[in-house]
Structure formats: C-alpha cells, structure tokens
Amino acid sequence: MRFNDNLHVAVVLALLTLCCARPSGRAAETQPRVDSDEERGTITIEIPSRDGAVTTRDIVRGVAQACKLDADALADDTDSHSWDLRNRSVRMLVSGISAAVPGLRMRITRATDNDAPVLTILLDRRDVEEKVRQLKRILRERTAGDDRKYGLVLDEGWQRLATRRPLVVIVHGYNSRPESFRVLRTELTERGFPCAAFAYPNDAPPAESGALLAAELREFREQHPAQAVSLVAHSMGGLVARVALEDPAIDPGNVQCLIMVCTPNLGTKWAEIPGGFDCFEHGPWKPEETIKTAFLGTISDGLNEARSDLKPNSAFLKELNRRPRNPQVRYAQILGTAGLFDAAQFVRFRDRVERSLGDNRAGNLVRPRVLAFLDDLDEIQTGRGDGVVALKRGRLPGVEDTVLLPITHTAVTDAPRISPELRDAIIGRL
C-alpha cells in the first residue's frame, strides 16, 4: 500500500460517512479478505456484509491488512458506522466514487456461498502512478526554462587522449551530479582515459533519462563513428545505462563496456520510505542558488518519480530485468559490503527500534510494518550491503564479473580520494 492508496480509501470513508452512514449499535463486524497482485500492481479488499451491511471498522481492518498494519489497533480507534449495501443511495454512491476517483474501483457483488452482498475495493497502483506521473511531466515541461544542462558533457581536450582509449562516460546516480565524480575523473585522465559525463534529471523516471542517454550517445557516434565508449555508472546511473543499452530500439551501438558501481538492479528498501531530498540538493542557502533557481531546479530535476521506480518489485524494474543483457556490451558490477552495522549491532539496533515503538496504540499500529521492513533491511548490514544497496538486490543475473569490496555506497562520490581497490577495479575493466 502507498500514500495514494490510503488517500483513496480515506476519500471513500469520508464520502460514505457524510452521505449514507448511520451509527451502528451492534457488533456486526466481519473479517475482510485482502489479495495483493504484485505482478499487476493491484490490491483487492473484499468486505463481506452481515445482515446486508458493512461497518467502518470492517473497511478499516481491510485497509490495515493491506498496509501490513495492526488491524486491531487501528480499528479500536474507529467509530463504528454501518452502510446497508442493499440501500439504493449507497449503491449509487459506490458507483459514483468508482467513476470519479482514478485508480479506485468499488462494486457490490454477491457472495458465492450465501448470496449476501460484498463490498469490493480495488486499488490499481499503476493507474494512479501513471496519472500522477503525467501531471508531474506536464509540470516539468512547463518549467523547462531552468538553465541547467542535461546531456553528454565532454572534457576539454578529450580527443588528445582518444587515440588508444575508449571514451569513459560517467553516469551519476539518484540526487547526484557529475561534479561529485571529480576525483574519479582525475584518476582516469591521469591514466590516459578521455572522459565525459552524462547529466540528467536525477530523480526523474530513469526510463526517460536512459532514453536521453541513448540519444546523446547516438549523436556522439554520428560525429565520432570510430570512437568506442565505456560507461562507468554509479547507483541508479547503472539502471539509466541499462535502459539505454538493453532496449534494441534505442541502443546507440557504440558502447563496449558497462561498469556498474553499487547499482540497485533489484531495487533498494530505502526507496520504500516516502519523501524527497531536493531540499538538500537545491537549497537557497547555497551560494550558487537563489530561491528561483532552487525552485526551478527542484522541479526540472524530477519530482521524485525515481523513488517509486527504485522500490523492489517496481513495474519499472520488472520490465527492465525481463530484458536480456546486450550481447555487444561487456558487463561488470562492483558492490559494497561496508554496511552500517555488523550482525550484533544490527540486532541491538532492531531491539532499540522495537522498544521505541512502546506499548501503545500508535506503536502497535505500525509495529508489524516497521519490524518487517527492518527484518529485510540487508542494505545496512556489514557483509550484506553498502548502506544503501543490499548485495541481494544489487546483483544482476547474467553478469559473471562481479566484485565485492568493503566500501560504502558513496565511496566513489564526493570523496577526497578513492580507495586503491575500487580505483583498480574500475580502471582494470575499462
């Protein structure tokens, strides 16, 4: 369940309560049935009626189950109202909500065993996400006056080094910029590699950024048909690069090597936490930023679409990972194991989080979801992740050249130096 799902159910509850609810003086509550279809991106909540009616608590219990929350803790704080599903006004309202609210369909059916009415709520996450993305895309296009440059930026004098070496294009990651890779670019140029950087909206949909990368590389190939290209991609940049290389319709055809550093090929659990970080990237307190440029930069850089695509099992990742590797490209991946906590420290951390939830209704409500999140958070455990990407979600099937190093996720960005092991692992594969 996501924010939009909860918002939809809140709309349903508010409309029903205002229009058709009546206080329930009986404990006519039933057990909802919840079915999540990860492949289709839908959640179905079926609420059987009793004596033809369902209660607010029935609906709340179904939503809580879908959200992996404590249903009892949430339902106990809910005033119980009931709706008679046989009532014509209720049936009309259910039909009206289905027609008016995107991504949400409600209908009243009949149970197969006793012919009693059943309230069914179907939440289509992908439909909601697509409509939200369309609105965000329009907003970004309308504010395209921002002067930031996206595309391929070649180092000055790169052609002097290009006689024997491939052009190394660095692809940054989520909420990052090419400027964060100055040290790596210095290491490369000192060893005779011509360099370039690909700048893109760093929290816009990676599929759009991958298409832009492919277009830029095709244009470069037209101007320099004999020049080979290697990509060094950090974090989400690896996904952007794969979009460009693994779709035959847009493959530029001049990339010989892709080196992915700390790329979440199967997603990252951190993406499941709502919120964006552009307030840190584009702050008016920075010398180069004004309130206007910060605002425009926040929009043009993307409106957090990338976070949804980085979630494990997202539609974007499923589509990308169904594609075969590009047979003309040599792949390598470098993954970090220097998580934040060793095994004993993580157990103590988890225990502290559980104790901090307390023994109250609010803590009990979120406890199942919080603990389930932590139990799968390999990202922060030493030997299992780099602090952001877990090994099990970083490994890309079909890539035999996989190197594990004791590095954190940011070991290649904004660092005064790069460890010799990481530097040699990258350069040795170019």
C-alpha positions as CSV (number, residue, x, y, z in Angstrom):
1,M,0.0,0.0,0.0
2,R,1.2,3.5,-0.7
3,F,0.2,7.0,0.2
4,N,-2.2,7.3,-2.8
5,D,-3.9,4.1,-1.8
6,N,-4.5,5.3,1.7
7,L,-5.8,8.7,0.4
8,H,-8.3,6.9,-1.9
9,V,-9.7,4.8,1.0
10,A,-9.9,7.9,3.1
11,V,-12.0,9.6,0.4
12,V,-14.3,6.6,0.3
13,L,-14.8,6.6,4.1
14,A,-15.4,10.3,4.2
15,L,-18.0,10.3,1.4
16,L,-19.8,7.3,2.8
17,T,-19.8,8.7,6.3
18,L,-21.2,12.1,5.2
19,C,-23.8,10.7,2.8
20,C,-25.1,7.3,4.0
21,A,-23.7,6.2,7.3
22,R,-25.7,5.6,10.4
23,P,-24.4,4.7,13.9
24,S,-24.0,1.0,14.5
25,G,-25.3,-0.2,17.8
26,R,-24.4,-3.8,17.1
27,A,-21.1,-5.6,16.7
28,A,-21.8,-6.6,13.1
29,E,-18.2,-6.8,12.1
30,T,-16.8,-9.3,9.6
31,Q,-13.4,-10.4,8.5
32,P,-12.2,-8.7,5.3
33,R,-10.2,-10.6,2.7
34,V,-7.2,-8.9,1.1
35,D,-5.4,-10.0,-2.1
36,S,-2.3,-8.3,-3.4
37,D,-1.3,-8.9,-7.0
38,E,2.3,-7.7,-7.3
39,E,2.5,-8.6,-11.0
40,R,-0.5,-6.4,-11.9
41,G,0.1,-3.8,-9.2
42,T,-3.4,-4.2,-7.7
43,I,-4.8,-4.7,-4.2
44,T,-8.3,-6.1,-3.7
45,I,-10.2,-5.8,-0.4
46,E,-13.4,-7.8,-0.1
47,I,-15.6,-7.0,2.8
48,P,-18.5,-9.4,3.4
49,S,-21.6,-8.0,4.9
50,R,-23.7,-9.1,7.8
51,D,-27.4,-8.6,7.6
52,G,-26.7,-6.8,4.3
53,A,-24.4,-4.1,6.0
54,V,-20.7,-3.4,6.5
55,T,-19.2,-1.2,9.1
56,T,-16.4,1.4,9.2
57,R,-14.3,-1.0,11.2
58,D,-14.7,-3.6,8.6
59,I,-13.2,-1.3,6.0
60,V,-10.5,-0.1,8.3
61,R,-9.5,-3.6,9.1
62,G,-9.2,-4.4,5.4
63,V,-7.1,-1.3,4.8
64,A,-4.9,-2.1,7.8
65,Q,-4.3,-5.6,6.5
66,A,-3.4,-4.3,3.1
67,C,-1.0,-1.8,4.7
68,K,0.5,-4.5,6.9
69,L,-0.5,-2.6,10.0
70,D,-2.1,-3.9,13.2
71,A,-5.8,-4.1,12.3
72,D,-7.0,-4.3,15.9
73,A,-5.0,-1.2,17.0
74,L,-6.4,0.9,14.1
75,A,-10.0,-0.4,14.2
76,D,-10.3,0.1,18.0
77,D,-9.9,3.9,17.5
78,T,-12.5,4.0,14.7
79,D,-16.1,5.0,15.3
80,S,-18.3,2.2,14.0
81,H,-20.9,3.3,11.4
82,S,-22.7,0.9,9.1
83,W,-23.8,1.0,5.5
84,D,-26.6,-1.1,4.1
85,L,-25.3,-2.4,0.8
86,R,-28.9,-3.1,-0.3
87,N,-29.7,0.6,0.1
88,R,-30.1,2.3,-3.3
89,S,-28.3,5.5,-2.2
90,V,-25.3,3.5,-1.0
91,R,-25.1,1.6,-4.3
92,M,-25.3,4.8,-6.3
93,L,-22.6,6.4,-4.2
94,V,-20.3,3.4,-4.6
95,S,-20.8,3.7,-8.4
96,G,-20.1,7.4,-8.3
97,I,-16.9,7.0,-6.4
98,S,-15.7,4.4,-8.8
99,A,-16.3,6.7,-11.7
100,A,-14.8,9.8,-10.1
101,V,-11.6,8.6,-8.3
102,P,-8.7,7.5,-10.5
103,G,-7.2,4.1,-9.7
104,L,-10.0,3.1,-7.4
105,R,-13.0,0.9,-8.3
106,M,-15.7,-0.1,-5.9
107,R,-18.5,-2.5,-6.5
108,I,-21.1,-4.5,-4.7
109,T,-21.3,-8.2,-5.6
110,R,-22.8,-11.3,-4.1
111,A,-21.1,-13.9,-2.0
112,T,-21.0,-17.3,-3.7
113,D,-21.9,-19.3,-0.6
114,N,-24.8,-17.3,0.8
115,D,-25.7,-14.7,-1.7
116,A,-25.0,-11.9,0.8
117,P,-23.8,-8.6,-0.6
118,V,-20.0,-8.0,-0.6
119,L,-18.2,-4.6,-0.8
120,T,-15.2,-4.9,-3.1
121,I,-12.5,-2.2,-3.2
122,L,-9.9,-2.5,-6.0
123,L,-6.9,-0.2,-5.9
124,D,-4.8,0.0,-9.1
125,R,-1.5,1.4,-8.1
126,R,-0.1,1.6,-11.6
127,D,-3.0,3.5,-12.9
128,V,-2.6,6.0,-10.1
129,E,1.1,6.3,-10.6
130,E,0.8,6.8,-14.3
131,K,-1.7,9.7,-13.8
132,V,0.5,11.3,-11.2
133,R,3.5,11.0,-13.5
134,Q,1.6,12.6,-16.3
135,L,0.8,15.6,-14.1
136,K,4.4,15.8,-12.9
137,R,5.7,15.5,-16.5
138,I,3.5,18.5,-17.5
139,L,4.8,20.5,-14.6
140,R,8.4,19.8,-15.5
141,E,7.8,20.7,-19.2
142,R,6.0,23.9,-18.2
143,T,9.0,25.0,-16.1
144,A,11.7,23.9,-18.6
145,G,13.1,27.4,-18.5
146,D,15.7,26.3,-16.0
147,D,19.2,26.8,-17.4
148,R,20.7,23.6,-16.1
149,K,22.2,21.5,-19.0
150,Y,21.3,17.9,-19.3
151,G,23.1,15.6,-21.7
152,L,26.6,14.5,-22.6
153,V,29.4,16.9,-21.5
154,L,32.8,16.1,-22.9
155,D,36.0,17.1,-21.0
156,E,38.1,19.8,-22.7
157,G,40.8,18.3,-24.9
158,W,39.4,14.7,-24.6
159,Q,40.3,14.0,-28.2
160,R,44.0,14.2,-27.4
161,L,43.7,11.1,-25.3
162,A,41.3,9.2,-27.5
163,T,43.7,7.6,-29.9
164,R,44.2,4.4,-27.8
165,R,41.5,4.5,-25.2
166,P,37.7,4.4,-25.1
167,L,35.8,7.5,-24.1
168,V,34.8,6.9,-20.4
169,V,31.3,8.4,-19.7
170,I,30.5,8.7,-16.1
171,V,26.8,8.4,-15.3
172,H,25.8,9.7,-11.8
173,G,23.1,8.3,-9.6
174,Y,20.0,9.4,-7.7
175,N,20.1,13.0,-6.4
176,S,23.7,13.4,-7.6
177,R,25.6,15.4,-10.2
178,P,28.6,14.9,-12.4
179,E,30.6,17.3,-10.2
180,S,30.5,14.6,-7.4
181,F,32.9,12.5,-9.5
182,R,35.9,14.9,-9.9
183,V,38.3,12.6,-8.1
184,L,37.4,9.6,-10.3
185,R,37.7,11.7,-13.4
186,T,41.1,13.0,-12.3
187,E,42.3,9.4,-11.7
188,L,41.1,8.4,-15.2
189,T,42.6,11.3,-17.1
190,E,45.9,10.9,-15.3
191,R,46.0,7.3,-16.7
192,G,45.2,8.5,-20.2
193,F,41.5,7.9,-20.5
194,P,39.4,10.6,-22.2
195,C,36.4,11.4,-20.1
196,A,32.9,12.8,-20.3
197,A,29.9,13.0,-18.0
198,F,26.2,12.4,-18.6
199,A,24.0,14.8,-16.7
200,Y,20.3,14.0,-16.3
201,P,17.3,14.9,-14.1
202,N,18.4,12.9,-11.1
203,D,15.1,12.0,-9.6
204,A,13.0,11.9,-12.7
205,P,12.0,8.5,-14.2
206,P,15.1,6.5,-15.0
207,A,13.4,5.3,-18.2
208,E,13.3,8.8,-19.5
209,S,16.9,9.5,-18.5
210,G,18.0,6.3,-20.2
211,A,16.3,7.3,-23.4
212,L,18.1,10.7,-23.2
213,L,21.5,8.9,-22.7
214,A,20.9,6.7,-25.7
215,A,20.0,9.7,-27.9
216,E,23.2,11.6,-26.7
217,L,25.4,8.6,-27.4
218,R,23.8,8.1,-30.9
219,E,24.6,11.7,-31.7
220,F,28.2,11.3,-30.4
221,R,28.5,8.2,-32.7
222,E,27.4,10.2,-35.7
223,Q,30.1,12.8,-35.0
224,H,32.8,10.3,-34.0
225,P,32.0,6.9,-35.6
226,A,35.3,5.3,-34.8
227,Q,35.4,6.2,-31.1
228,A,34.5,3.4,-28.6
229,V,32.7,4.2,-25.4
230,S,32.7,2.7,-21.9
231,L,30.2,3.6,-19.2
232,V,31.0,3.9,-15.5
233,A,27.7,4.2,-13.8
234,H,27.1,4.8,-10.1
235,S,24.0,3.6,-8.2
236,M,20.8,4.5,-10.2
237,G,23.0,5.5,-13.0
238,G,23.5,1.8,-13.8
239,L,19.8,1.5,-14.3
240,V,19.8,4.5,-16.6
241,A,22.7,3.0,-18.6
242,R,20.9,-0.4,-18.9
243,V,17.8,1.4,-20.2
244,A,19.9,2.8,-23.0
245,L,21.8,-0.4,-23.8
246,E,19.2,-3.2,-23.3
247,D,16.4,-1.8,-25.5
248,P,17.3,-2.7,-29.1
249,A,15.2,0.1,-30.4
250,I,17.4,2.8,-28.8
251,D,20.7,1.0,-28.3
252,P,23.4,3.5,-29.6
253,G,25.7,0.7,-30.7
254,N,29.0,2.3,-29.6
255,V,29.2,1.2,-26.0
256,Q,31.7,-1.7,-25.4
257,C,31.7,-1.8,-21.6
258,L,29.3,-1.0,-18.7
259,I,30.8,-0.9,-15.2
260,M,28.1,-0.6,-12.5
261,V,29.2,0.6,-9.1
262,C,26.7,0.0,-6.3
263,T,23.7,-0.2,-8.6
264,P,20.4,-1.4,-7.2
265,N,19.4,-3.7,-10.0
266,L,16.6,-5.2,-8.0
267,G,15.8,-2.0,-6.0
268,T,16.6,-0.7,-2.5
269,K,14.4,-0.9,0.6
270,W,15.2,2.8,1.3
271,A,13.0,3.7,-1.6
272,E,10.0,2.5,0.3
273,I,10.3,5.4,2.7
274,P,8.3,8.4,1.4
275,G,10.0,11.8,0.9
276,G,12.4,13.6,-1.4
277,F,15.8,15.2,-0.7
278,D,15.9,18.1,-3.1
279,C,15.7,20.4,-0.2
280,F,19.3,19.4,0.4
281,E,20.4,19.4,-3.2
282,H,18.8,22.7,-4.2
283,G,18.9,25.0,-1.2
284,P,18.6,28.8,-1.4
285,W,21.3,28.9,1.3
286,K,23.8,27.6,-1.2
287,P,25.9,30.5,-2.8
288,E,25.1,29.4,-6.3
289,E,21.3,29.2,-5.7
290,T,18.6,31.7,-5.4
291,I,15.0,31.0,-4.4
292,K,14.0,31.0,-8.0
293,T,16.8,28.7,-9.3
294,A,16.3,26.3,-6.3
295,F,12.6,26.0,-7.0
296,L,13.1,25.5,-10.8
297,G,16.0,23.1,-10.2
298,T,13.8,21.0,-7.8
299,I,11.2,20.6,-10.5
300,S,13.4,20.1,-13.5
301,D,15.5,17.5,-11.7
302,G,12.4,15.4,-11.4
303,L,9.6,15.2,-8.8
304,N,10.6,12.0,-7.0
305,E,9.4,9.7,-9.7
306,A,12.7,7.8,-9.4
307,R,12.0,6.8,-5.8
308,S,9.0,4.8,-6.9
309,D,11.0,3.1,-9.7
310,L,13.7,2.1,-7.2
311,K,11.4,0.2,-5.0
312,P,11.9,-3.6,-5.1
313,N,9.4,-5.2,-7.5
314,S,8.5,-1.9,-9.1
315,A,6.9,-2.1,-12.5
316,F,10.0,-0.3,-14.0
317,L,12.5,-2.8,-12.5
318,K,10.4,-5.8,-13.5
319,E,10.2,-4.6,-17.1
320,L,13.9,-3.7,-17.2
321,N,15.0,-7.0,-15.7
322,R,13.0,-9.0,-18.2
323,R,15.2,-7.8,-20.9
324,P,18.4,-9.8,-21.8
325,R,21.8,-8.3,-21.4
326,N,23.2,-6.6,-24.5
327,P,25.5,-9.2,-26.2
328,Q,27.7,-6.4,-27.6
329,V,28.5,-5.0,-24.2
330,R,30.9,-6.3,-21.6
331,Y,29.2,-6.0,-18.1
332,A,30.9,-5.7,-14.7
333,Q,29.4,-4.9,-11.3
334,I,31.2,-3.7,-8.2
335,L,29.2,-4.0,-5.0
336,G,30.0,-2.7,-1.5
337,T,29.8,-4.7,1.8
338,A,30.7,-2.0,4.3
339,G,27.2,-1.6,5.9
340,L,26.5,0.5,8.9
341,F,26.1,-2.3,11.5
342,D,27.6,-5.8,12.0
343,A,25.3,-8.6,12.9
344,A,25.4,-7.9,16.7
345,Q,25.0,-4.2,16.3
346,F,22.0,-4.7,14.0
347,V,20.3,-6.9,16.5
348,R,20.7,-4.2,19.1
349,F,19.6,-1.5,16.7
350,R,16.4,-3.5,15.8
351,D,15.7,-4.1,19.5
352,R,16.0,-0.4,20.2
353,V,13.6,0.5,17.4
354,E,11.1,-2.1,18.7
355,R,11.3,-0.7,22.2
356,S,10.9,2.8,21.0
357,L,7.6,1.9,19.5
358,G,6.3,1.5,23.0
359,D,3.3,-0.4,24.2
360,N,0.6,2.0,22.9
361,R,-1.9,2.1,20.1
362,A,0.2,4.2,17.8
363,G,3.3,1.9,18.3
364,N,1.2,-1.3,18.0
365,L,-0.3,0.1,14.8
366,V,3.0,0.4,12.9
367,R,4.9,-2.3,14.7
368,P,4.3,-5.1,12.1
369,R,5.2,-2.9,9.2
370,V,8.3,-1.4,10.9
371,L,9.7,-4.8,12.0
372,A,9.0,-6.4,8.6
373,F,10.9,-3.5,7.0
374,L,13.9,-3.9,9.3
375,D,14.0,-7.7,9.0
376,D,14.6,-7.3,5.2
377,L,17.0,-4.4,5.5
378,D,20.2,-6.1,4.4
379,E,21.2,-2.7,3.0
380,I,22.7,-1.5,6.3
381,Q,24.3,-4.8,7.5
382,T,28.0,-5.3,7.1
383,G,28.7,-8.1,4.6
384,R,25.2,-7.8,3.2
385,G,25.1,-4.2,1.8
386,D,26.8,-0.9,1.4
387,G,24.4,1.2,3.5
388,V,22.0,1.9,0.6
389,V,22.1,-1.2,-1.7
390,A,21.9,-4.8,-0.4
391,L,24.0,-7.4,-2.2
392,K,20.9,-9.5,-2.9
393,R,19.3,-6.5,-4.6
394,G,22.4,-5.3,-6.3
395,R,23.5,-8.5,-8.1
396,L,22.3,-8.6,-11.7
397,P,21.7,-12.1,-13.1
398,G,23.8,-13.0,-16.0
399,V,26.8,-10.8,-15.0
400,E,29.6,-13.1,-14.1
401,D,32.2,-10.3,-13.5
402,T,31.0,-9.3,-10.0
403,V,33.4,-7.8,-7.5
404,L,32.7,-7.4,-3.8
405,L,34.6,-4.7,-2.0
406,P,34.5,-3.4,1.6
407,I,33.2,0.1,0.5
408,T,30.2,2.2,1.3
409,H,27.7,3.4,-1.2
410,T,29.3,6.9,-1.5
411,A,32.9,5.6,-1.8
412,V,33.2,6.9,-5.4
413,T,31.4,10.2,-4.9
414,D,32.5,13.5,-3.1
415,A,35.4,11.7,-1.6
416,P,38.9,13.3,-1.1
417,R,40.4,10.0,-2.5
418,I,39.2,6.7,-3.9
419,S,40.5,3.5,-2.3
420,P,43.1,1.8,-4.5
421,E,40.9,-1.4,-4.6
422,L,38.0,0.5,-6.0
423,R,40.1,2.5,-8.4
424,D,41.9,-0.6,-9.7
425,A,38.6,-2.5,-10.0
426,I,37.2,0.3,-12.3
427,I,40.2,1.1,-14.3
428,G,41.2,-2.6,-14.8
429,R,37.9,-3.2,-16.5
430,L,38.0,-0.3,-19.0
